[in-house]
Amino acid sequence: MKPSANNSLRARAEAFQALHQRSGIFIAPNPWDAGSARVLESLGFKALATTSAGLAFSLGKPDGHAAVTREETLQNVRDIINATALPVAADLENGYGDDPSVCAETILLAAKAGLAGGSIEDATGKPDDPIYPFDLAVARVKAAVAAARTLPYPFTLTARAENLIYGRPDLKDTIKRLEAFADAGADVLFAPGLKTPEEITAVVKAVAPRPVNVVMGLSGGNFSLQQLEDLGVKRVSLGSSLIRAAYGAMFRAAEEILHKGTFAYAEEAKPYGEINTLLSEY
């Protein structure tokens, strides 16, 4: 569906908000560029979310704080928004700065770029001190929420607690942070790295009735969509798993050519005409 004047930012933002308020679970897959966004839209997904790792990989960079600049992220956001009529939320990493005021500024710039929502995480990007102290982490979310509430449309703010993917398997502290982020006004709560039904249930109950996002496609914690819905999860994201799946196919194809001298990979490739036709519709 080609973007049009009828798909205003307000309409997209309200549609994104409604997905979190209606009954049932939904998936917000993670494109890394305009083309992948169009493919996902054509398949019937109702919302999209960007991926910091996907963008970094597409730029030939490793994922990690400061590897991709805020402006590079916002340009990627604009490209994806212009390619689709769906609401788009963004992985805004740690807000591109330590100070709460920088988080607030990033939210306002994200809104100016046309986003329906975005996430702020409590990871510092410093290997020796990967997670912000509790009080600073909460202050950063409060600042982001305050900025979002100045906007003339419902910007859906997701607050992320990153302990579990940074070598800090402290579920108690993770839940404490998520509860504080919810109290600070975050619309959605997210702790990447939850691996068991018990962990997911504990998070869902702790922040209820606020919706919880869970990421699938990481190693460990492989659940079906129905299982996640039964556990009370509202939104599922895919992180970098789609671009890694695409790179996996490319690696296998290139290795076949290099090591076997054959080209059987082409039999499983999406036909040129199908892709060309799809993109010609925009």
Secondary structure by P-SEA (a helix, b strand, c coil): ccccccccaaaaaaaaaaaacccbbbbbcccccaaaaaaaaaacccbbbbbaaaaaaaaccccccccccaaaaaaaaaaaaaacccbbbbcccccccccaaaaaaaaaaaaaaccccccccccccccccccccaaaaaaaaaaaaaaaaacccbbbbbbbbcccccccccaaaaaaaaaaaaaacccbbbbcccccaaaaaaaaaaaccbbbbbbcccccccccaaaaaaacccbbbbcaaaaaaaaaaaaaaaaaaacccccccccccccaaaaaaaaaac
